[in-house]
Amino acid sequence: MAEKKKIKVCFLGDFRLETEDGCLTEKEIHSERIMRLLAYILLFRNKKLSQMELADVVWEDGEIGNPAGALKNLMYRLRNLMKEYLGGEEYIYSGRGFYYWNPECEVVIDAELLEEKVEKSTHGYMLEDVIRELEASIELYRGEFLETIGDTRWVFPYSTYYHNLMFKGIKKLIECCRQKGDDEKIENICEKLLLKYPEDEDLQYEMIESLHRQKKWREATEYTEQAIRHLEETMNVNPVRLKKLQETILKEKSERKEVQKIGDLQTQFDEGQVKGPMLCSIPVFKDMYHLAVRKTAVGFPRPGYASYFKAGSRYRRGCQRGTGKKIFAEKIHEKTGKCTLCIFAGRRHYRQI
């Protein structure tokens, strides 16, 4: 018995057919109508398709005078393309008023493989096997289902289904890696996927959490700020989960009591020549308010107190003389106009930090 001819079909991303004898891509097809026709026949290869059904798929607007004749001409062009680029096999058969795929030609579609692998991962495999299946399924997802004709009426539901299925696999994979304690792999997975889906808040959250669990404090802090800014400015959304995670990271970071030089902090926080009001979250505003209240309580002027200090190396000495309490103040440099944070102890002694 002769072995069936196998055709590998890529629906995810660029449309593509491959056999041992050749390859047929969107470039060679060079027709959206032929692509719709071929993709539909491949997807429903196990049934006979009427001429009217195929005509509705190809001409969605219905503006065709002789659908049977137009479909016959389109099918002739399609068969010639397949023979030229995939070999001399007869791939599509016709009957009285219908067409169907040659059952002797085996078809392997990447989207169906993805579905199969995600389904397998739910059936009691060992953790390593589940991770392997899910990683393979994500590798198959090279783009949206039939991207080029994604706005076609019958394509859209499939595109949504496989997109959601892929993200279901990603969540399962991240969960498995978390159980295994492999945060580095989670970081790598999210980093790769965020290149395609930078607007996905769930991926952003998992990325930041993986950095957080690895105690990569600096990377987690910087990435969180970038992610929040991107979602607020580009997507016009309020990433509440990311902001709560940001508060947790900053709190834990401060509890580590790391000592940093004031120069490093100034470089890190410097915004350049920025004018006008500053937009900040409620928690940040709350902290700023509490700081201002404390400054007033220990004898500092109200906000704007920096202007009361003299330029150069001299300091304002009107702060609770003789108490010995440490009071924060600012030194204004004569030339640069920049401020240096200092701690006053007693009347005249100070220590720069």
Summary of the structure (lengths in Angstrom):
residues: 353
radius of gyration: 32.3
end to end distance: 85.1
largest distance: 106.2
contacts: 930
relative contact order: 0.06
helix: 52%
strand: 14%
